[in-house]
């Protein structure tokens, strides 16, 4: 396993300045994690929507169609097609 020399330099600097515990532990994140867009209920509604019939004139659901329909049905305030993709991917 290898790492970049800057990683070693940063670790050495943290050891000297902050001590062994800081060097061995992970650095705290500067920004808090973002809240999830789709909770369990929204995921269930999105999956149910996906399993239903596609809109008239469409052979199947696309990610963008699902995202647009989810916003229309107020499943979430704003859902991107990428969020829909990630939500549906983990249900396989």
C-alpha positions as CSV (number, residue, x, y, z in Angstrom):
1,X,0.0,0.0,0.0
2,X,1.4,3.4,-0.9
3,X,0.5,7.0,-0.1
4,X,1.6,10.4,-1.4
5,X,4.5,12.1,0.3
6,X,2.2,15.1,1.2
7,X,0.1,12.7,3.3
8,X,3.2,11.7,5.2
9,X,4.2,15.3,5.7
10,X,0.8,16.3,6.9
11,X,0.6,13.4,9.3
12,X,4.1,14.2,10.6
13,X,3.1,17.9,11.1
14,X,-0.1,17.0,12.9
15,X,1.9,14.6,15.2
16,X,4.3,17.4,16.1
17,X,1.7,20.2,16.5
18,X,-1.2,18.3,18.0
19,X,0.2,15.1,19.5
20,X,-0.2,11.3,18.9
21,X,-4.0,11.1,19.4
22,X,-4.6,13.7,16.8
23,X,-2.2,12.0,14.4
24,X,-3.8,8.6,14.8
25,X,-7.4,9.8,14.8
26,X,-9.3,11.2,11.8
27,X,-9.5,14.9,11.2
28,X,-12.9,16.3,12.0
29,X,-14.9,17.4,9.0
30,X,-15.1,21.2,8.4
31,X,-18.6,20.9,7.0
32,X,-21.5,18.9,8.5
33,X,-22.9,16.1,6.4
34,X,-25.9,17.0,4.2
35,X,-29.3,15.7,5.3
36,X,-30.7,12.9,3.1
37,X,-33.2,14.1,0.4
38,X,-35.2,10.8,0.4
39,X,-36.1,9.3,3.7
40,X,-37.7,5.9,3.9
41,X,-41.2,7.1,3.1
42,X,-40.1,9.1,0.1
43,X,-38.1,6.1,-1.1
44,X,-41.1,3.8,-0.8
45,X,-43.2,6.3,-2.8
46,X,-40.6,6.6,-5.5
47,X,-40.3,2.8,-5.8
48,X,-44.1,2.5,-6.0
49,X,-44.1,5.2,-8.7
50,X,-41.4,3.3,-10.7
51,X,-43.4,0.1,-10.5
52,X,-46.5,1.8,-11.8
53,X,-47.4,2.5,-15.5
54,X,-45.3,5.1,-17.2
55,X,-47.0,8.3,-18.4
56,X,-48.9,8.2,-21.7
57,X,-46.6,8.3,-24.7
58,X,-43.7,6.7,-22.9
59,X,-42.6,3.1,-23.1
60,X,-40.9,3.1,-19.7
61,X,-39.9,5.4,-16.9
62,X,-36.7,7.4,-17.3
63,X,-34.8,8.8,-14.4
64,X,-35.7,12.4,-15.4
65,X,-39.4,11.5,-15.8
66,X,-39.4,9.9,-12.3
67,X,-37.7,13.0,-10.8
68,X,-40.2,15.3,-12.5
69,X,-43.1,13.2,-11.4
70,X,-41.8,13.0,-7.8
71,X,-41.6,16.8,-7.6
72,X,-45.2,17.1,-9.0
73,X,-46.5,14.6,-6.5
74,X,-44.6,16.4,-3.7
75,X,-42.6,13.4,-2.7
76,X,-39.7,15.8,-2.1
77,X,-39.2,19.5,-2.6
78,X,-36.6,19.0,-5.4
79,X,-35.3,15.7,-6.5
80,X,-32.7,15.3,-9.2
81,X,-32.4,12.3,-11.6
82,X,-29.2,11.4,-9.9
83,X,-30.9,11.1,-6.5
84,X,-33.6,8.9,-8.2
85,X,-30.8,6.7,-9.6
86,X,-29.1,6.2,-6.3
87,X,-32.3,5.5,-4.5
88,X,-33.4,2.9,-7.1
89,X,-30.0,1.4,-7.3
90,X,-29.8,0.3,-3.7
91,X,-33.1,-1.5,-3.9
92,X,-31.8,-4.3,-6.2
